[in-house]
Amino acid sequence: MYLKLFVLLYADDTVVFAMSEETLIQSLNLFSNYCNQWKLGINYDKTCLDDRANRHCHIRIENHRIEIVN
């Protein structure tokens, strides 16, 4: 499977872009794997999902539920 990961990096923050919920989940899993490989941590308290489409999705990264914000 080939998936392009679109991210915006600034200092110690990362933004992940995706066009669908499925692509977002795949991208977040790839990002999580990358962080694990390089011994980088993800601050799950600061991790959130902008849900402008109000789909009320429930997304998890490594058993951590991602907060939904408007």
Secondary structure, DSSP 4 states (H G I P E B T S, - for coil): -----EEEEETTEEEEE-SSHHHHHHHHHHHHHHHHHTT----TTT-EEE-TT------EETTEEPEEE-
